[in-house]
Amino acid sequence: MEASLFSFRLKDAIVQRRDESGADYFTNAGGTQQKGIELSGSYNYYLLKGVAEDGFLRASYTYNFLSTIIS
């Protein structure tokens, strides 16, 4: 199991927007600050039911606590 906390700032964040006709375009949203946590875990398993089987499971999750636009 692993856990990481993060906090970062972007000076010129680019965001996607959509106009009335449905066309996408990109614009500068200014600065952004994001804080959060990332969790991940993995498990190796081995089963023997007449035939040997093994495998690997991995899962991860990211949560942003705060996302703000800074002008």
Order of alpha helices (4+ residues) and beta strands (2+ residues): beta-beta-beta
